[in-house]
Amino acid sequence: MATTDGNVRVHRHTELLDWFGRRQRDLPWRRTRDPWAVLVSELMLQQTQVSRVLPKYEAFLGRWPTVASCAAAPLGEVVTAWAGLGYNRRAVNLHRCAQQVVAEHAGRLPEDLGALMALPGIGPYTARAILAFAFESDEDGVLDTNAARVLARWSARTLGPKEAQELADRSVAPSAGWAWNQAMLDLGATVCIPRTPRCDECPVASWCGWHSAGLLAPDPAVGSAGASTGQSVFAGSDRQGRGRLVDALRLAPVSAANLAAAMGWPDDADRARRVALTVVADGLAAVDDLGTHHLPT
């Protein structure tokens, strides 16, 4: 991909953009350039399947269509609306972000990488996604796990974090930043998939270094910056107990006597108390003097 031949590079851009024009997925967050809507979609999509996000995204924006409306809502209501998406800290971060944007940016997400990354819950990927998908930047490559996998395979080697981001930025098609970045995400999500890439369906397989080398092991995407390495086992984990507690709190407060049972560990009260402390520390719950947990206000 790192060619110095301008004509070849333009040709490559054209091939992928033409493919995207024919094959792009119709997703509601692609029909807007509203920075708030883009932010909501990006936080919801982190480690969560598109099929689970679709109904939640539209319902959330129907209830809180602006930064200011979310900032003014009780945090507990935002956490409740997040049910079914998992990784509930994202709801807290989104609410805190909305409040900070109202306080520091008059309710408008900034069009600046550094200012975006200074907001709660917004890291390098999310900041660049907002710049590319809301502000249509042509200078920012969106490096999620799908795009990172594609770039590593194009390069036929694993990439370090700085190198991967620089390559993503350099690869963006001129005057087509929105479409290019969406095309990269779609290519990685539907064709250049982790275990069995569908090279026969790839519009740019002819200039993929790993494909040209015969897909020799090891896969350069494994261990490359930004490419997913899989998640730890969820069943029986502290994460599962945290999720169970938040789900229970969405229905009603949980007393100290019922805490362990609500978290799925009726015979391990010490573990329940320990993990519950992390839920409180993350802002997902509050606890009163009697040890009763409830959603934050």
C-alpha positions in Angstrom: 0.0 0.0 0.0 2.9 2.3 0.7 3.6 3.0 -3.0 5.2 6.1 -4.3 3.5 5.8 -7.6 0.7 8.3 -7.5 -1.2 6.9 -10.5 -1.2 3.4 -9.0 -2.4 4.7 -5.7 -5.3 6.6 -7.3 -6.2 3.4 -9.2 -6.2 1.5 -5.9 -8.5 4.1 -4.3 -10.8 3.9 -7.2 -11.1 0.1 -7.0 -12.0 0.1 -3.4 -14.4 3.1 -3.6 -16.2 1.5 -6.6 -16.6 -1.7 -4.6 -17.9 0.2 -1.6 -20.4 2.1 -3.9 -21.8 -1.2 -5.0 -21.6 -3.2 -1.8 -21.9 -0.8 1.2 -24.1 -1.8 4.1 -27.1 0.4 4.7 -26.7 1.5 8.3 -28.6 4.4 9.9 -25.4 6.1 11.3 -24.2 6.3 7.7 -27.2 8.5 6.8 -26.1 11.4 9.1 -23.2 13.7 9.6 -24.4 14.8 13.0 -21.4 14.5 15.3 -23.5 13.5 18.3 -25.2 10.7 16.4 -21.9 9.5 15.1 -20.5 9.5 18.6 -23.4 7.5 20.0 -23.0 4.9 17.2 -19.3 4.6 17.7 -19.5 4.0 21.4 -22.4 1.5 21.0 -20.5 -0.4 18.3 -17.4 -0.9 20.4 -17.1 -4.7 20.9 -20.9 -5.1 20.1 -22.5 -6.6 17.1 -24.3 -4.3 14.6 -27.5 -6.3 15.0 -27.6 -5.5 18.7 -26.8 -1.9 18.1 -29.4 -1.1 15.5 -32.6 -0.9 17.6 -30.7 0.7 20.6 -29.2 3.4 18.5 -32.4 4.7 17.1 -34.2 4.4 20.4 -31.4 6.3 22.2 -31.3 9.1 19.7 -35.1 9.3 19.8 -34.9 9.9 23.5 -31.8 12.1 23.6 -31.3 13.6 20.1 -28.8 16.2 21.2 -25.7 16.5 23.4 -27.6 18.8 25.7 -30.6 16.5 26.2 -28.3 13.6 27.2 -26.2 15.8 29.5 -29.4 17.0 31.3 -30.7 13.4 31.8 -30.1 11.5 35.0 -27.2 9.1 34.6 -29.3 6.2 35.8 -31.7 6.7 32.9 -28.8 6.6 30.4 -27.5 3.4 32.0 -30.9 1.9 31.8 -31.3 2.7 28.2 -28.0 1.0 27.5 -29.4 -2.4 28.5 -28.5 -5.2 26.1 -25.4 -3.6 24.8 -22.9 -4.7 27.4 -19.8 -2.8 28.6 -21.9 -0.5 30.6 -19.1 1.9 31.4 -19.6 3.3 27.9 -22.9 4.7 29.0 -21.3 6.5 31.9 -18.5 7.8 29.6 -21.1 9.0 27.0 -23.1 10.9 29.7 -19.9 12.4 31.2 -18.8 13.4 27.7 -22.1 15.1 26.9 -21.8 17.1 30.2 -18.3 18.2 29.4 -19.2 19.1 25.8 -22.0 21.3 27.2 -19.7 22.9 29.8 -16.7 23.5 27.6 -17.8 23.5 24.0 -21.3 25.1 24.1 -22.9 21.7 23.4 -21.0 21.1 20.1 -18.5 18.4 19.7 -15.1 20.0 18.6 -13.6 19.5 15.2 -10.2 18.9 16.6 -8.4 15.6 17.3 -6.8 16.8 20.6 -9.9 18.4 21.9 -12.0 15.3 21.1 -9.5 13.0 22.8 -9.6 15.2 26.0 -13.3 14.2 26.4 -14.4 11.2 28.5 -14.6 7.9 26.7 -13.1 9.3 23.4 -9.8 7.7 22.4 -7.8 7.8 19.2 -10.1 5.6 17.2 -13.4 7.3 18.3 -11.9 10.8 17.8 -10.8 10.0 14.2 -14.2 8.3 13.5 -16.0 11.5 14.5 -13.6 13.6 12.3 -14.0 11.2 9.3 -17.7 10.4 9.6 -19.2 13.6 11.0 -16.8 16.3 9.7 -15.7 14.3 6.6 -12.0 14.7 7.2 -9.7 13.5 4.4 -6.6 13.4 6.8 -7.7 10.9 9.4 -7.7 7.1 8.9 -10.1 5.3 11.1 -8.2 2.4 12.6 -10.6 -0.1 14.1 -9.8 -3.9 14.4 -11.1 -4.5 10.8 -9.1 -1.7 9.2 -6.0 -2.6 11.2 -6.3 -6.2 9.9 -6.6 -5.1 6.3 -3.6 -2.7 6.6 -1.4 -5.4 8.2 -2.2 -7.9 5.4 -1.7 -5.3 2.7 1.7 -4.7 4.2 2.4 -8.4 4.7 3.8 -7.8 8.2 2.7 -6.8 11.6 2.6 -3.1 12.3 3.4 -1.1 15.4 0.8 1.4 16.7 2.3 4.5 15.3 3.1 2.9 12.0 -0.4 1.5 11.6 -2.0 4.9 12.3 0.3 6.7 10.0 -0.4 4.2 7.2 -4.1 4.5 7.8 -3.8 8.3 7.6 -1.7 8.2 4.4 -4.0 5.7 2.7 -7.1 7.9 2.8 -8.4 8.7 -0.6 -8.2 12.5 -1.4 -11.6 14.2 -1.2 -13.3 11.0 -0.1 -12.4 10.5 3.5 -15.9 9.5 4.6 -16.3 6.9 1.9 -12.8 5.6 2.1 -12.9 4.9 5.8 -16.3 3.3 5.6 -15.0 1.1 2.8 -12.1 0.0 4.9 -14.4 -1.0 7.7 -16.7 -2.9 5.4 -13.8 -4.6 3.6 -12.5 -5.9 6.9 -15.9 -6.8 8.4 -17.2 -8.7 5.4 -14.2 -9.8 3.2 -10.9 -9.6 4.9 -12.2 -11.4 7.9 -10.0 -12.9 10.7 -9.7 -16.7 10.1 -10.8 -17.4 6.5 -10.4 -14.2 4.4 -12.5 -14.2 1.2 -9.8 -13.2 -1.1 -11.8 -14.3 -4.2 -14.3 -11.5 -3.2 -11.8 -8.8 -2.5 -11.7 -5.9 -5.0 -8.1 -5.2 -4.2 -6.6 -8.7 -3.6 -4.1 -8.1 -6.5 -2.2 -5.5 -4.4 -2.4 -7.2 -1.1 1.1 -8.3 0.0 0.0 -11.2 2.1 -2.2 -12.5 -0.7 0.6 -12.2 -3.2 2.8 -14.2 -0.9 0.3 -17.0 -0.9 -1.2 -16.4 2.5 1.7 -17.9 4.2 1.6 -18.4 8.0 1.7 -16.5 10.2 -1.1 -14.1 9.4 0.5 -10.7 9.7 -2.7 -9.3 11.3 -2.1 -11.5 14.4 -0.4 -9.2 16.9 -0.5 -6.2 14.7 -1.5 -2.9 16.2 -5.3 -2.4 16.5 -6.2 -5.9 15.3 -8.3 -7.8 17.8 -6.8 -10.7 19.6 -10.0 -12.1 21.1 -11.6 -11.6 24.4 -11.2 -13.4 27.7 -13.8 -16.0 28.7 -17.0 -14.2 29.9 -18.9 -17.0 31.6 -18.0 -17.0 35.3 -15.9 -13.9 35.0 -16.0 -10.7 37.1 -17.4 -9.0 34.0 -20.3 -11.3 34.0 -21.0 -10.5 37.7 -20.7 -6.8 37.0 -23.2 -7.0 34.2 -25.6 -9.0 36.3 -25.5 -6.4 39.0 -26.2 -3.5 36.6 -29.0 -5.5 35.0 -30.6 -6.1 38.4 -30.2 -2.4 39.3 -32.1 -1.5 36.2 -35.1 -3.2 37.8 -34.7 -2.2 41.4 -32.2 -1.4 44.1 -30.2 -4.4 45.5 -29.9 -4.9 49.2 -26.6 -6.0 50.8 -28.3 -9.3 51.7 -29.2 -9.9 48.0 -26.0 -8.7 46.4 -24.2 -12.0 46.0 -27.3 -13.7 44.6 -27.9 -10.9 42.1 -24.4 -11.2 40.8 -24.7 -14.9 40.3 -22.4 -15.9 43.2 -24.8 -16.8 46.1 -22.0 -18.7 47.9 -19.3 -16.1 47.5 -20.3 -12.9 49.2 -16.7 -11.7 49.5 -16.2 -11.8 45.7 -19.6 -10.1 45.2 -18.6 -7.2 47.5 -15.2 -6.9 45.9 -16.6 -6.7 42.4 -19.5 -4.5 43.4 -16.9 -2.0 44.6 -15.6 -1.7 41.0 -19.1 -1.1 39.7 -19.5 1.8 42.1 -16.0 3.1 41.3 -16.9 3.2 37.6 -19.9 5.3 38.3 -22.4 2.6 37.4 -23.9 2.3 40.8 -24.2 4.1 44.2 -24.4 2.5 47.6 -26.1 3.9 50.7 -25.2 3.5 54.4 -27.1 0.2 54.6 -25.2 -1.3 51.8 -28.1 -1.1 49.3 -26.9 -0.6 45.7 -28.9 1.5 43.2 -28.4 3.2 39.9 -26.7 6.6 40.0 -28.9 9.7 39.9 
